[in-house]
Structure formats: structure tokens, C-alpha cells
Amino acid sequence: MKKSDIVIIAFIVFIYILFFTNIITTASVEGVSMYPVFQNGALTFYGPPENIQYHNVIIYKSPEYGIYVIHRVVDVNGNHYVTQGVDKISNPYPDNRIGLEPRQGIPTCNVVGKVTEVDGYIISIPYLGYLSILFSYL
């Protein structure tokens, strides 16, 4: 085994130790609505839902379908956020126009977290989220 393989394996193990001990919170991306920001199967990190503004990426539980959604905030409406995926082919309209969220947007109580950004760049690890997705189906 090469030294680079050992480093990669150690990094993956480190990330999952942090995940299972709740030191950091992660989410797996399933779908293409956020491409190219996230690829299907990416693992991303998020923090508490604080200081959410236009253009932030949030994770919320859809009150309409009960599923978790990772989308970008396209409008702040008082205590509600209107979101939309960045891929204009699969998401040509905001989520409140397609029925994924209420007409006024997602209430703050449904927001789980805000995706971590460093200097405007979203942190994610491609393909690592497939492990979580796989375990969720077992």
C-alpha cells in the first residue's frame, strides 16, 4: 500500500470518527439539484442555523414531504426562507413554487443548519457521502 493511500484512509477514518462522536455535523448530498456546488454523494459540513442570509446554503426538513433538503436561500421573508437548487435544469423555479416548501417559504423552526463556508467556498468532500447514504438504506 502506498503512503498516499494510507493518508487518504486515515483522513476518511478521521472524518467518520468526528461524525459519529458529533464533534462536527455532516450531511450527505443525494441528488443533482445543487450541481456544480455539490455532486451527488458529496459529504458536507454544517453548523447551527444562525445568521442565515441571502445566498447561504441551508439544510431544512421539508414540511410538505418530511425529507431533508440542501438548497440555497434565494429570498428572506421575515422568519421564512425561500430556497432553490442551483442547477437551473432540474430546479428552474424556487422550492415554494414547486411545492417542496410552503408558499411563504421555510419557517426558521424547520431549518436544521447552515452549510459551512470558508471565505465564500462551501466545504464538501466528493463521494464520501455515499457511505452514509448506503447505511441509511440498510
Salt bridges, closest charged atoms under 4 A:
ASP95 OD2 - HIS71 ND1 2.58
